[in-house]
Amino acid sequence: YESGGAVEIESGNLVRAGEEIEIYDYATGEYTDVEVESVKASSSGGAEVEIYDYQTGEYRTLDMD
């Protein structure tokens, strides 16, 4: 969210709180396993997804269209 970098969530991943999903981070060029912490509707009609990145040990917010 802060970096503005794009990520892709592969089809078949269930984006719900408590679920582990795999994302592709275009900034690093790597696939990463993350845990979905929360999913909230955003004012733009999409959703804000808060995740915990196991690799970096940081929480991130994804803005989904």
PDBQT receptor file of N, H, CA, C and O in Angstrom, charges set to zero:
ATOM      1  N   TYR A   1       0.840  -1.189   0.000  1.00  0.00    +0.000 N 
ATOM      2  CA  TYR A   1       0.000   0.000   0.000  1.00  0.00    +0.000 C 
ATOM      3  C   TYR A   1       0.877   1.242   0.000  1.00  0.00    +0.000 C 
ATOM      4  O   TYR A   1       0.653   2.182  -0.763  1.00  0.00    +0.000 OA
ATOM      5  N   GLU A   2       1.882   1.227   0.871  1.00  0.00    +0.000 N 
ATOM      6  H   GLU A   2       2.064   0.463   1.491  1.00  0.00    +0.000 HD
ATOM      7  CA  GLU A   2       2.789   2.380   0.957  1.00  0.00    +0.000 C 
ATOM      8  C   GLU A   2       3.703   2.465  -0.250  1.00  0.00    +0.000 C 
ATOM      9  O   GLU A   2       4.037   3.559  -0.706  1.00  0.00    +0.000 OA
ATOM     10  N   SER A   3       4.109   1.314  -0.770  1.00  0.00    +0.000 N 
ATOM     11  H   SER A   3       3.838   0.426  -0.399  1.00  0.00    +0.000 HD
ATOM     12  CA  SER A   3       5.054   1.316  -1.880  1.00  0.00    +0.000 C 
ATOM     13  C   SER A   3       4.359   1.492  -3.223  1.00  0.00    +0.000 C 
ATOM     14  O   SER A   3       4.981   1.932  -4.190  1.00  0.00    +0.000 OA
ATOM     15  N   GLY A   4       3.074   1.152  -3.290  1.00  0.00    +0.000 N 
ATOM     16  H   GLY A   4       2.569   0.795  -2.504  1.00  0.00    +0.000 HD
ATOM     17  CA  GLY A   4       2.359   1.246  -4.549  1.00  0.00    +0.000 C 
ATOM     18  C   GLY A   4       2.694   0.122  -5.500  1.00  0.00    +0.000 C 
ATOM     19  O   GLY A   4       2.273   0.151  -6.656  1.00  0.00    +0.000 OA
ATOM     20  N   GLY A   5       3.453  -0.885  -5.037  1.00  0.00    +0.000 N 
ATOM     21  H   GLY A   5       3.795  -0.908  -4.098  1.00  0.00    +0.000 HD
ATOM     22  CA  GLY A   5       3.826  -2.016  -5.865  1.00  0.00    +0.000 C 
ATOM     23  C   GLY A   5       2.646  -2.940  -6.108  1.00  0.00    +0.000 C 
ATOM     24  O   GLY A   5       1.751  -3.055  -5.270  1.00  0.00    +0.000 OA
ATOM     25  N   ALA A   6       2.651  -3.591  -7.246  1.00  0.00    +0.000 N 
ATOM     26  H   ALA A   6       3.378  -3.498  -7.927  1.00  0.00    +0.000 HD
ATOM     27  CA  ALA A   6       1.556  -4.487  -7.605  1.00  0.00    +0.000 C 
ATOM     28  C   ALA A   6       1.846  -5.912  -7.170  1.00  0.00    +0.000 C 
ATOM     29  O   ALA A   6       2.990  -6.366  -7.202  1.00  0.00    +0.000 OA
ATOM     30  N   VAL A   7       0.800  -6.607  -6.766  1.00  0.00    +0.000 N 
ATOM     31  H   VAL A   7      -0.129  -6.238  -6.740  1.00  0.00    +0.000 HD
ATOM     32  CA  VAL A   7       0.879  -8.031  -6.475  1.00  0.00    +0.000 C 
ATOM     33  C   VAL A   7      -0.271  -8.718  -7.193  1.00  0.00    +0.000 C 
ATOM     34  O   VAL A   7      -1.268  -8.085  -7.540  1.00  0.00    +0.000 OA
ATOM     35  N   GLU A   8      -0.123 -10.010  -7.411  1.00  0.00    +0.000 N 
ATOM     36  H   GLU A   8       0.688 -10.524  -7.129  1.00  0.00    +0.000 HD
ATOM     37  CA  GLU A   8      -1.173 -10.789  -8.047  1.00  0.00    +0.000 C 
ATOM     38  C   GLU A   8      -1.501 -11.974  -7.166  1.00  0.00    +0.000 C 
ATOM     39  O   GLU A   8      -0.611 -12.662  -6.667  1.00  0.00    +0.000 OA
ATOM     40  N   ILE A   9      -2.796 -12.204  -6.978  1.00  0.00    +0.000 N 
ATOM     41  H   ILE A   9      -3.519 -11.644  -7.383  1.00  0.00    +0.000 HD
ATOM     42  CA  ILE A   9      -3.254 -13.368  -6.229  1.00  0.00    +0.000 C 
ATOM     43  C   ILE A   9      -3.747 -14.371  -7.258  1.00  0.00    +0.000 C 
ATOM     44  O   ILE A   9      -4.680 -14.097  -8.013  1.00  0.00    +0.000 OA
ATOM     45  N   GLU A  10      -3.118 -15.523  -7.280  1.00  0.00    +0.000 N 
ATOM     46  H   GLU A  10      -2.360 -15.746  -6.666  1.00  0.00    +0.000 HD
ATOM     47  CA  GLU A  10      -3.470 -16.544  -8.251  1.00  0.00    +0.000 C 
ATOM     48  C   GLU A  10      -4.895 -17.047  -8.021  1.00  0.00    +0.000 C 
ATOM     49  O   GLU A  10      -5.372 -17.061  -6.887  1.00  0.00    +0.000 OA
ATOM     50  N   SER A  11      -5.564 -17.452  -9.077  1.00  0.00    +0.000 N 
ATOM     51  H   SER A  11      -5.176 -17.440  -9.999  1.00  0.00    +0.000 HD
ATOM     52  CA  SER A  11      -6.913 -18.004  -8.929  1.00  0.00    +0.000 C 
ATOM     53  C   SER A  11      -6.829 -19.278  -8.097  1.00  0.00    +0.000 C 
ATOM     54  O   SER A  11      -5.824 -19.989  -8.123  1.00  0.00    +0.000 OA
ATOM     55  N   GLY A  12      -7.893 -19.550  -7.364  1.00  0.00    +0.000 N 
ATOM     56  H   GLY A  12      -8.709 -18.972  -7.343  1.00  0.00    +0.000 HD
ATOM     57  CA  GLY A  12      -7.916 -20.724  -6.507  1.00  0.00    +0.000 C 
ATOM     58  C   GLY A  12      -7.560 -20.415  -5.066  1.00  0.00    +0.000 C 
ATOM     59  O   GLY A  12      -7.771 -21.249  -4.185  1.00  0.00    +0.000 OA
ATOM     60  N   ASN A  13      -7.019 -19.219  -4.808  1.00  0.00    +0.000 N 
ATOM     61  H   ASN A  13      -6.848 -18.541  -5.524  1.00  0.00    +0.000 HD
ATOM     62  CA  ASN A  13      -6.705 -18.811  -3.446  1.00  0.00    +0.000 C 
ATOM     63  C   ASN A  13      -7.957 -18.234  -2.794  1.00  0.00    +0.000 C 
ATOM     64  O   ASN A  13      -8.610 -17.366  -3.372  1.00  0.00    +0.000 OA
ATOM     65  N   LEU A  14      -8.294 -18.702  -1.610  1.00  0.00    +0.000 N 
ATOM     66  H   LEU A  14      -7.764 -19.408  -1.141  1.00  0.00    +0.000 HD
ATOM     67  CA  LEU A  14      -9.455 -18.226  -0.878  1.00  0.00    +0.000 C 
ATOM     68  C   LEU A  14      -9.034 -17.045  -0.016  1.00  0.00    +0.000 C 
ATOM     69  O   LEU A  14      -8.318 -17.220   0.970  1.00  0.00    +0.000 OA
ATOM     70  N   VAL A  15      -9.470 -15.849  -0.378  1.00  0.00    +0.000 N 
ATOM     71  H   VAL A  15     -10.052 -15.707  -1.179  1.00  0.00    +0.000 HD
ATOM     72  CA  VAL A  15      -9.047 -14.628   0.313  1.00  0.00    +0.000 C 
ATOM     73  C   VAL A  15     -10.046 -14.346   1.436  1.00  0.00    +0.000 C 
ATOM     74  O   VAL A  15     -11.001 -13.587   1.275  1.00  0.00    +0.000 OA
ATOM     75  N   ARG A  16      -9.790 -14.985   2.575  1.00  0.00    +0.000 N 
ATOM     76  H   ARG A  16      -9.014 -15.602   2.706  1.00  0.00    +0.000 HD
ATOM     77  CA  ARG A  16     -10.615 -14.811   3.772  1.00  0.00    +0.000 C 
ATOM     78  C   ARG A  16      -9.694 -14.781   4.983  1.00  0.00    +0.000 C 
ATOM     79  O   ARG A  16      -8.621 -15.384   4.978  1.00  0.00    +0.000 OA
ATOM     80  N   ALA A  17     -10.129 -14.067   6.026  1.00  0.00    +0.000 N 
ATOM     81  H   ALA A  17     -11.001 -13.577   6.030  1.00  0.00    +0.000 HD
ATOM     82  CA  ALA A  17      -9.327 -13.971   7.253  1.00  0.00    +0.000 C 
ATOM     83  C   ALA A  17      -8.980 -15.366   7.763  1.00  0.00    +0.000 C 
ATOM     84  O   ALA A  17      -9.832 -16.252   7.830  1.00  0.00    +0.000 OA
ATOM     85  N   GLY A  18      -7.705 -15.538   8.121  1.00  0.00    +0.000 N 
ATOM     86  H   GLY A  18      -7.013 -14.818   8.067  1.00  0.00    +0.000 HD
ATOM     87  CA  GLY A  18      -7.224 -16.805   8.650  1.00  0.00    +0.000 C 
ATOM     88  C   GLY A  18      -6.668 -17.753   7.605  1.00  0.00    +0.000 C 
ATOM     89  O   GLY A  18      -6.033 -18.749   7.952  1.00  0.00    +0.000 OA
ATOM     90  N   GLU A  19      -6.897 -17.463   6.329  1.00  0.00    +0.000 N 
ATOM     91  H   GLU A  19      -7.413 -16.654   6.047  1.00  0.00    +0.000 HD
ATOM     92  CA  GLU A  19      -6.426 -18.325   5.248  1.00  0.00    +0.000 C 
ATOM     93  C   GLU A  19      -5.002 -17.946   4.837  1.00  0.00    +0.000 C 
ATOM     94  O   GLU A  19      -4.621 -16.776   4.890  1.00  0.00    +0.000 OA
ATOM     95  N   GLU A  20      -4.229 -18.938   4.430  1.00  0.00    +0.000 N 
ATOM     96  H   GLU A  20      -4.538 -19.888   4.387  1.00  0.00    +0.000 HD
ATOM     97  CA  GLU A  20      -2.899 -18.707   3.878  1.00  0.00    +0.000 C 
ATOM     98  C   GLU A  20      -3.034 -18.728   2.360  1.00  0.00    +0.000 C 
ATOM     99  O   GLU A  20      -3.629 -19.647   1.797  1.00  0.00    +0.000 OA
ATOM    100  N   ILE A  21      -2.481 -17.715   1.703  1.00  0.00    +0.000 N 
ATOM    101  H   ILE A  21      -1.997 -16.969   2.161  1.00  0.00    +0.000 HD
ATOM    102  CA  ILE A  21      -2.543 -17.633   0.246  1.00  0.00    +0.000 C 
ATOM    103  C   ILE A  21      -1.145 -17.365  -0.299  1.00  0.00    +0.000 C 
ATOM    104  O   ILE A  21      -0.237 -16.981   0.437  1.00  0.00    +0.000 OA
ATOM    105  N   GLU A  22      -0.995 -17.574  -1.591  1.00  0.00    +0.000 N 
ATOM    106  H   GLU A  22      -1.733 -17.886  -2.189  1.00  0.00    +0.000 HD
ATOM    107  CA  GLU A  22       0.260 -17.276  -2.268  1.00  0.00    +0.000 C 
ATOM    108  C   GLU A  22       0.038 -16.069  -3.165  1.00  0.00    +0.000 C 
ATOM    109  O   GLU A  22      -0.926 -16.019  -3.929  1.00  0.00    +0.000 OA
ATOM    110  N   ILE A  23       0.935 -15.099  -3.066  1.00  0.00    +0.000 N 
ATOM    111  H   ILE A  23       1.718 -15.139  -2.445  1.00  0.00    +0.000 HD
ATOM    112  CA  ILE A  23       0.859 -13.926  -3.934  1.00  0.00    +0.000 C 
ATOM    113  C   ILE A  23       2.139 -13.838  -4.752  1.00  0.00    +0.000 C 
ATOM    114  O   ILE A  23       3.188 -14.338  -4.345  1.00  0.00    +0.000 OA
ATOM    115  N   TYR A  24       2.039 -13.201  -5.902  1.00  0.00    +0.000 N 
ATOM    116  H   TYR A  24       1.187 -12.795  -6.233  1.00  0.00    +0.000 HD
ATOM    117  CA  TYR A  24       3.222 -12.886  -6.699  1.00  0.00    +0.000 C 
ATOM    118  C   TYR A  24       3.467 -11.396  -6.544  1.00  0.00    +0.000 C 
ATOM    119  O   TYR A  24       2.607 -10.581  -6.880  1.00  0.00    +0.000 OA
ATOM    120  N   ASP A  25       4.632 -11.041  -6.040  1.00  0.00    +0.000 N 
ATOM    121  H   ASP A  25       5.331 -11.703  -5.768  1.00  0.00    +0.000 HD
ATOM    122  CA  ASP A  25       5.004  -9.646  -5.809  1.00  0.00    +0.000 C 
ATOM    123  C   ASP A  25       5.864  -9.173  -6.978  1.00  0.00    +0.000 C 
ATOM    124  O   ASP A  25       7.001  -9.615  -7.142  1.00  0.00    +0.000 OA
ATOM    125  N   TYR A  26       5.312  -8.277  -7.783  1.00  0.00    +0.000 N 
ATOM    126  H   TYR A  26       4.388  -7.918  -7.650  1.00  0.00    +0.000 HD
ATOM    127  CA  TYR A  26       6.033  -7.798  -8.955  1.00  0.00    +0.000 C 
ATOM    128  C   TYR A  26       7.277  -7.000  -8.586  1.00  0.00    +0.000 C 
ATOM    129  O   TYR A  26       8.220  -6.937  -9.374  1.00  0.00    +0.000 OA
ATOM    130  N   ALA A  27       7.299  -6.391  -7.402  1.00  0.00    +0.000 N 
ATOM    131  H   ALA A  27       6.534  -6.443  -6.761  1.00  0.00    +0.000 HD
ATOM    132  CA  ALA A  27       8.465  -5.608  -6.978  1.00  0.00    +0.000 C 
ATOM    133  C   ALA A  27       9.680  -6.497  -6.741  1.00  0.00    +0.000 C 
ATOM    134  O   ALA A  27      10.808  -6.112  -7.047  1.00  0.00    +0.000 OA
ATOM    135  N   THR A  28       9.445  -7.696  -6.191  1.00  0.00    +0.000 N 
ATOM    136  H   THR A  28       8.529  -8.009  -5.942  1.00  0.00    +0.000 HD
ATOM    137  CA  THR A  28      10.561  -8.607  -5.897  1.00  0.00    +0.000 C 
ATOM    138  C   THR A  28      10.719  -9.685  -6.956  1.00  0.00    +0.000 C 
ATOM    139  O   THR A  28      11.771 -10.316  -7.057  1.00  0.00    +0.000 OA
ATOM    140  N   GLY A  29       9.652  -9.898  -7.757  1.00  0.00    +0.000 N 
ATOM    141  H   GLY A  29       8.798  -9.385  -7.674  1.00  0.00    +0.000 HD
ATOM    142  CA  GLY A  29       9.694 -10.954  -8.766  1.00  0.00    +0.000 C 
ATOM    143  C   GLY A  29       9.592 -12.340  -8.164  1.00  0.00    +0.000 C 
ATOM    144  O   GLY A  29      10.050 -13.314  -8.761  1.00  0.00    +0.000 OA
ATOM    145  N   GLU A  30       8.981 -12.438  -6.960  1.00  0.00    +0.000 N 
ATOM    146  H   GLU A  30       8.609 -11.647  -6.475  1.00  0.00    +0.000 HD
ATOM    147  CA  GLU A  30       8.907 -13.718  -6.272  1.00  0.00    +0.000 C 
ATOM    148  C   GLU A  30       7.488 -14.029  -5.808  1.00  0.00    +0.000 C 
ATOM    149  O   GLU A  30       6.672 -13.135  -5.585  1.00  0.00    +0.000 OA
ATOM    150  N   TYR A  31       7.223 -15.317  -5.672  1.00  0.00    +0.000 N 
ATOM    151  H   TYR A  31       7.885 -16.044  -5.853  1.00  0.00    +0.000 HD
ATOM    152  CA  TYR A  31       5.994 -15.774  -5.030  1.00  0.00    +0.000 C 
ATOM    153  C   TYR A  31       6.242 -15.797  -3.530  1.00  0.00    +0.000 C 
ATOM    154  O   TYR A  31       7.331 -16.152  -3.080  1.00  0.00    +0.000 OA
ATOM    155  N   THR A  32       5.228 -15.418  -2.755  1.00  0.00    +0.000 N 
ATOM    156  H   THR A  32       4.343 -15.130  -3.120  1.00  0.00    +0.000 HD
ATOM    157  CA  THR A  32       5.349 -15.344  -1.300  1.00  0.00    +0.000 C 
ATOM    158  C   THR A  32       4.085 -15.890  -0.655  1.00  0.00    +0.000 C 
ATOM    159  O   THR A  32       2.973 -15.604  -1.100  1.00  0.00    +0.000 OA
ATOM    160  N   ASP A  33       4.268 -16.685   0.408  1.00  0.00    +0.000 N 
ATOM    161  H   ASP A  33       5.171 -16.916   0.769  1.00  0.00    +0.000 HD
ATOM    162  CA  ASP A  33       3.126 -17.144   1.190  1.00  0.00    +0.000 C 
ATOM    163  C   ASP A  33       2.817 -16.113   2.253  1.00  0.00    +0.000 C 
ATOM    164  O   ASP A  33       3.708 -15.646   2.962  1.00  0.00    +0.000 OA
ATOM    165  N   VAL A  34       1.538 -15.762   2.356  1.00  0.00    +0.000 N 
ATOM    166  H   VAL A  34       0.814 -16.142   1.780  1.00  0.00    +0.000 HD
ATOM    167  CA  VAL A  34       1.095 -14.765   3.334  1.00  0.00    +0.000 C 
ATOM    168  C   VAL A  34      -0.170 -15.278   4.018  1.00  0.00    +0.000 C 
ATOM    169  O   VAL A  34      -0.845 -16.170   3.504  1.00  0.00    +0.000 OA
ATOM    170  N   GLU A  35      -0.486 -14.708   5.181  1.00  0.00    +0.000 N 
ATOM    171  H   GLU A  35       0.062 -13.984   5.600  1.00  0.00    +0.000 HD
ATOM    172  CA  GLU A  35      -1.724 -15.036   5.875  1.00  0.00    +0.000 C 
ATOM    173  C   GLU A  35      -2.660 -13.842   5.807  1.00  0.00    +0.000 C 
ATOM    174  O   GLU A  35      -2.255 -12.714   6.089  1.00  0.00    +0.000 OA
ATOM    175  N   VAL A  36      -3.906 -14.083   5.434  1.00  0.00    +0.000 N 
ATOM    176  H   VAL A  36      -4.235 -14.999   5.204  1.00  0.00    +0.000 HD
ATOM    177  CA  VAL A  36      -4.904 -13.021   5.368  1.00  0.00    +0.000 C 
ATOM    178  C   VAL A  36      -5.369 -12.710   6.788  1.00  0.00    +0.000 C 
ATOM    179  O   VAL A  36      -5.888 -13.582   7.484  1.00  0.00    +0.000 OA
ATOM    180  N   GLU A  37      -5.178 -11.460   7.211  1.00  0.00    +0.000 N 
ATOM    181  H   GLU A  37      -4.757 -10.751   6.645  1.00  0.00    +0.000 HD
ATOM    182  CA  GLU A  37      -5.575 -11.027   8.542  1.00  0.00    +0.000 C 
ATOM    183  C   GLU A  37      -7.002 -10.489   8.547  1.00  0.00    +0.000 C 
ATOM    184  O   GLU A  37      -7.780 -10.793   9.451  1.00  0.00    +0.000 OA
ATOM    185  N   SER A  38      -7.347  -9.686   7.535  1.00  0.00    +0.000 N 
ATOM    186  H   SER A  38      -6.715  -9.439   6.801  1.00  0.00    +0.000 HD
ATOM    187  CA  SER A  38      -8.701  -9.132   7.452  1.00  0.00    +0.000 C 
ATOM    188  C   SER A  38      -9.004  -8.717   6.025  1.00  0.00    +0.000 C 
ATOM    189  O   SER A  38      -8.103  -8.454   5.229  1.00  0.00    +0.000 OA
ATOM    190  N   VAL A  39     -10.299  -8.665   5.716  1.00  0.00    +0.000 N 
ATOM    191  H   VAL A  39     -11.031  -8.879   6.363  1.00  0.00    +0.000 HD
ATOM    192  CA  VAL A  39     -10.785  -8.207   4.419  1.00  0.00    +0.000 C 
ATOM    193  C   VAL A  39     -11.902  -7.213   4.698  1.00  0.00    +0.000 C 
ATOM    194  O   VAL A  39     -12.873  -7.538   5.381  1.00  0.00    +0.000 OA
ATOM    195  N   LYS A  40     -11.764  -5.990   4.163  1.00  0.00    +0.000 N 
ATOM    196  H   LYS A  40     -10.975  -5.726   3.608  1.00  0.00    +0.000 HD
ATOM    197  CA  LYS A  40     -12.769  -4.944   4.378  1.00  0.00    +0.000 C 
ATOM    198  C   LYS A  40     -13.134  -4.330   3.035  1.00  0.00    +0.000 C 
ATOM    199  O   LYS A  40     -12.280  -4.166   2.163  1.00  0.00    +0.000 OA
ATOM    200  N   ALA A  41     -14.397  -3.995   2.876  1.00  0.00    +0.000 N 
ATOM    201  H   ALA A  41     -15.091  -4.128   3.584  1.00  0.00    +0.000 HD
ATOM    202  CA  ALA A  41     -14.834  -3.290   1.672  1.00  0.00    +0.000 C 
ATOM    203  C   ALA A  41     -14.204  -1.903   1.650  1.00  0.00    +0.000 C 
ATOM    204  O   ALA A  41     -14.110  -1.245   2.686  1.00  0.00    +0.000 OA
ATOM    205  N   SER A  42     -13.774  -1.459   0.474  1.00  0.00    +0.000 N 
ATOM    206  H   SER A  42     -13.851  -1.993  -0.368  1.00  0.00    +0.000 HD
ATOM    207  CA  SER A  42     -13.191  -0.120   0.354  1.00  0.00    +0.000 C 
ATOM    208  C   SER A  42     -14.180   0.814  -0.331  1.00  0.00    +0.000 C 
ATOM    209  O   SER A  42     -15.141   0.367  -0.957  1.00  0.00    +0.000 OA
ATOM    210  N   SER A  43     -13.938   2.095  -0.207  1.00  0.00    +0.000 N 
ATOM    211  H   SER A  43     -13.158   2.458   0.302  1.00  0.00    +0.000 HD
ATOM    212  CA  SER A  43     -14.837   3.098  -0.799  1.00  0.00    +0.000 C 
ATOM    213  C   SER A  43     -14.806   3.069  -2.325  1.00  0.00    +0.000 C 
ATOM    214  O   SER A  43     -15.722   3.577  -2.972  1.00  0.00    +0.000 OA
ATOM    215  N   SER A  44     -13.759   2.478  -2.907  1.00  0.00    +0.000 N 
ATOM    216  H   SER A  44     -13.015   2.065  -2.382  1.00  0.00    +0.000 HD
ATOM    217  CA  SER A  44     -13.649   2.411  -4.367  1.00  0.00    +0.000 C 
ATOM    218  C   SER A  44     -14.436   1.260  -4.967  1.00  0.00    +0.000 C 
ATOM    219  O   SER A  44     -14.448   1.079  -6.185  1.00  0.00    +0.000 OA
ATOM    220  N   GLY A  45     -15.103   0.471  -4.106  1.00  0.00    +0.000 N 
ATOM    221  H   GLY A  45     -15.094   0.618  -3.117  1.00  0.00    +0.000 HD
ATOM    222  CA  GLY A  45     -15.883  -0.647  -4.604  1.00  0.00    +0.000 C 
ATOM    223  C   GLY A  45     -15.130  -1.964  -4.582  1.00  0.00    +0.000 C 
ATOM    224  O   GLY A  45     -15.717  -3.012  -4.850  1.00  0.00    +0.000 OA
ATOM    225  N   GLY A  46     -13.864  -1.932  -4.274  1.00  0.00    +0.000 N 
ATOM    226  H   GLY A  46     -13.387  -1.080  -4.057  1.00  0.00    +0.000 HD
ATOM    227  CA  GLY A  46     -13.063  -3.145  -4.177  1.00  0.00    +0.000 C 
ATOM    228  C   GLY A  46     -12.970  -3.600  -2.736  1.00  0.00    +0.000 C 
ATOM    229  O   GLY A  46     -13.960  -3.583  -2.004  1.00  0.00    +0.000 OA
ATOM    230  N   ALA A  47     -11.783  -4.006  -2.333  1.00  0.00    +0.000 N 
ATOM    231  H   ALA A  47     -10.980  -4.019  -2.928  1.00  0.00    +0.000 HD
ATOM    232  CA  ALA A  47     -11.573  -4.450  -0.961  1.00  0.00    +0.000 C 
ATOM    233  C   ALA A  47     -10.155  -4.124  -0.527  1.00  0.00    +0.000 C 
ATOM    234  O   ALA A  47      -9.235  -4.080  -1.343  1.00  0.00    +0.000 OA
ATOM    235  N   GLU A  48      -9.992  -3.896   0.772  1.00  0.00    +0.000 N 
ATOM    236  H   GLU A  48     -10.740  -3.932   1.435  1.00  0.00    +0.000 HD
ATOM    237  CA  GLU A  48      -8.671  -3.754   1.373  1.00  0.00    +0.000 C 
ATOM    238  C   GLU A  48      -8.392  -5.049   2.116  1.00  0.00    +0.000 C 
ATOM    239  O   GLU A  48      -9.182  -5.476   2.957  1.00  0.00    +0.000 OA
ATOM    240  N   VAL A  49      -7.268  -5.670   1.801  1.00  0.00    +0.000 N 
ATOM    241  H   VAL A  49      -6.626  -5.323   1.117  1.00  0.00    +0.000 HD
ATOM    242  CA  VAL A  49      -6.904  -6.938   2.405  1.00  0.00    +0.000 C 
ATOM    243  C   VAL A  49      -5.630  -6.729   3.210  1.00  0.00    +0.000 C 
ATOM    244  O   VAL A  49      -4.590  -6.372   2.657  1.00  0.00    +0.000 OA
ATOM    245  N   GLU A  50      -5.716  -6.950   4.513  1.00  0.00    +0.000 N 
ATOM    246  H   GLU A  50      -6.562  -7.240   4.962  1.00  0.00    +0.000 HD
ATOM    247  CA  GLU A  50      -4.524  -6.870   5.352  1.00  0.00    +0.000 C 
ATOM    248  C   GLU A  50      -3.927  -8.264   5.438  1.00  0.00    +0.000 C 
ATOM    249  O   GLU A  50      -4.623  -9.231   5.749  1.00  0.00    +0.000 OA
ATOM    250  N   ILE A  51      -2.625  -8.361   5.157  1.00  0.00    +0.000 N 
ATOM    251  H   ILE A  51      -2.060  -7.575   4.904  1.00  0.00    +0.000 HD
ATOM    252  CA  ILE A  51      -1.943  -9.651   5.167  1.00  0.00    +0.000 C 
ATOM    253  C   ILE A  51      -0.721  -9.596   6.069  1.00  0.00    +0.000 C 
ATOM    254  O   ILE A  51      -0.187  -8.524   6.357  1.00  0.00    +0.000 OA
ATOM    255  N   TYR A  52      -0.289 -10.773   6.508  1.00  0.00    +0.000 N 
ATOM    256  H   TYR A  52      -0.722 -11.643   6.274  1.00  0.00    +0.000 HD
ATOM    257  CA  TYR A  52       0.981 -10.903   7.222  1.00  0.00    +0.000 C 
ATOM    258  C   TYR A  52       1.923 -11.658   6.301  1.00  0.00    +0.000 C 
ATOM    259  O   TYR A  52       1.636 -12.783   5.892  1.00  0.00    +0.000 OA
ATOM    260  N   ASP A  53       3.049 -11.034   5.975  1.00  0.00    +0.000 N 
ATOM    261  H   ASP A  53       3.282 -10.120   6.307  1.00  0.00    +0.000 HD
ATOM    262  CA  ASP A  53       4.047 -11.601   5.077  1.00  0.00    +0.000 C 
ATOM    263  C   ASP A  53       5.045 -12.399   5.904  1.00  0.00    +0.000 C 
ATOM    264  O   ASP A  53       5.831 -11.821   6.655  1.00  0.00    +0.000 OA
ATOM    265  N   TYR A  54       5.020 -13.724   5.773  1.00  0.00    +0.000 N 
ATOM    266  H   TYR A  54       4.381 -14.193   5.163  1.00  0.00    +0.000 HD
ATOM    267  CA  TYR A  54       5.923 -14.583   6.543  1.00  0.00    +0.000 C 
ATOM    268  C   TYR A  54       7.391 -14.305   6.248  1.00  0.00    +0.000 C 
ATOM    269  O   TYR A  54       8.232 -14.386   7.143  1.00  0.00    +0.000 OA
ATOM    270  N   GLN A  55       7.698 -13.979   4.998  1.00  0.00    +0.000 N 
ATOM    271  H   GLN A  55       7.015 -13.913   4.271  1.00  0.00    +0.000 HD
ATOM    272  CA  GLN A  55       9.086 -13.783   4.575  1.00  0.00    +0.000 C 
ATOM    273  C   GLN A  55       9.716 -12.542   5.220  1.00  0.00    +0.000 C 
ATOM    274  O   GLN A  55      10.867 -12.582   5.653  1.00  0.00    +0.000 OA
ATOM    275  N   THR A  56       8.954 -11.441   5.282  1.00  0.00    +0.000 N 
ATOM    276  H   THR A  56       8.019 -11.409   4.930  1.00  0.00    +0.000 HD
ATOM    277  CA  THR A  56       9.505 -10.198   5.828  1.00  0.00    +0.000 C 
ATOM    278  C   THR A  56       9.129  -9.975   7.287  1.00  0.00    +0.000 C 
ATOM    279  O   THR A  56       9.745  -9.159   7.973  1.00  0.00    +0.000 OA
ATOM    280  N   GLY A  57       8.102 -10.712   7.769  1.00  0.00    +0.000 N 
ATOM    281  H   GLY A  57       7.602 -11.375   7.212  1.00  0.00    +0.000 HD
ATOM    282  CA  GLY A  57       7.633 -10.516   9.137  1.00  0.00    +0.000 C 
ATOM    283  C   GLY A  57       6.845  -9.230   9.313  1.00  0.00    +0.000 C 
ATOM    284  O   GLY A  57       6.724  -8.720  10.427  1.00  0.00    +0.000 OA
ATOM    285  N   GLU A  58       6.306  -8.700   8.211  1.00  0.00    +0.000 N 
ATOM    286  H   GLU A  58       6.404  -9.114   7.306  1.00  0.00    +0.000 HD
ATOM    287  CA  GLU A  58       5.583  -7.430   8.256  1.00  0.00    +0.000 C 
ATOM    288  C   GLU A  58       4.134  -7.605   7.820  1.00  0.00    +0.000 C 
ATOM    289  O   GLU A  58       3.794  -8.529   7.080  1.00  0.00    +0.000 OA
ATOM    290  N   TYR A  59       3.295  -6.698   8.296  1.00  0.00    +0.000 N 
ATOM    291  H   TYR A  59       3.571  -5.948   8.897  1.00  0.00    +0.000 HD
ATOM    292  CA  TYR A  59       1.914  -6.621   7.847  1.00  0.00    +0.000 C 
ATOM    293  C   TYR A  59       1.864  -5.693   6.650  1.00  0.00    +0.000 C 
ATOM    294  O   TYR A  59       2.572  -4.688   6.604  1.00  0.00    +0.000 OA
ATOM    295  N   ARG A  60       1.024  -6.033   5.681  1.00  0.00    +0.000 N 
ATOM    296  H   ARG A  60       0.449  -6.850   5.719  1.00  0.00    +0.000 HD
ATOM    297  CA  ARG A  60       0.869  -5.219   4.475  1.00  0.00    +0.000 C 
ATOM    298  C   ARG A  60      -0.611  -5.076   4.179  1.00  0.00    +0.000 C 
ATOM    299  O   ARG A  60      -1.405  -5.946   4.536  1.00  0.00    +0.000 OA
ATOM    300  N   THR A  61      -0.985  -3.995   3.533  1.00  0.00    +0.000 N 
ATOM    301  H   THR A  61      -0.340  -3.288   3.242  1.00  0.00    +0.000 HD
ATOM    302  CA  THR A  61      -2.363  -3.789   3.106  1.00  0.00    +0.000 C 
ATOM    303  C   THR A  61      -2.402  -3.772   1.593  1.00  0.00    +0.000 C 
ATOM    304  O   THR A  61      -1.689  -3.002   0.949  1.00  0.00    +0.000 OA
ATOM    305  N   LEU A  62      -3.250  -4.635   1.024  1.00  0.00    +0.000 N 
ATOM    306  H   LEU A  62      -3.829  -5.261   1.547  1.00  0.00    +0.000 HD
ATOM    307  CA  LEU A  62      -3.426  -4.711  -0.418  1.00  0.00    +0.000 C 
ATOM    308  C   LEU A  62      -4.757  -4.070  -0.786  1.00  0.00    +0.000 C 
ATOM    309  O   LEU A  62      -5.767  -4.316  -0.127  1.00  0.00    +0.000 OA
ATOM    310  N   ASP A  63      -4.767  -3.261  -1.821  1.00  0.00    +0.000 N 
ATOM    311  H   ASP A  63      -3.946  -3.062  -2.357  1.00  0.00    +0.000 HD
ATOM    312  CA  ASP A  63      -5.995  -2.623  -2.310  1.00  0.00    +0.000 C 
ATOM    313  C   ASP A  63      -6.416  -3.388  -3.556  1.00  0.00    +0.000 C 
ATOM    314  O   ASP A  63      -5.773  -3.304  -4.603  1.00  0.00    +0.000 OA
ATOM    315  N   MET A  64      -7.512  -4.136  -3.425  1.00  0.00    +0.000 N 
ATOM    316  H   MET A  64      -8.034  -4.203  -2.575  1.00  0.00    +0.000 HD
ATOM    317  CA  MET A  64      -7.972  -4.973  -4.552  1.00  0.00    +0.000 C 
ATOM    318  C   MET A  64      -9.052  -4.239  -5.336  1.00  0.00    +0.000 C 
ATOM    319  O   MET A  64      -9.938  -3.605  -4.763  1.00  0.00    +0.000 OA
ATOM    320  N   ASP A  65      -8.959  -4.340  -6.653  1.00  0.00    +0.000 N 
ATOM    321  H   ASP A  65      -8.240  -4.856  -7.118  1.00  0.00    +0.000 HD
ATOM    322  CA  ASP A  65      -9.954  -3.742  -7.541  1.00  0.00    +0.000 C 
ATOM    323  C   ASP A  65     -11.142  -4.650  -7.693  1.00  0.00    +0.000 C 
ATOM    324  O   ASP A  65     -12.087  -4.315  -8.407  1.00  0.00    +0.000 OA
TER     325      ASP A  65
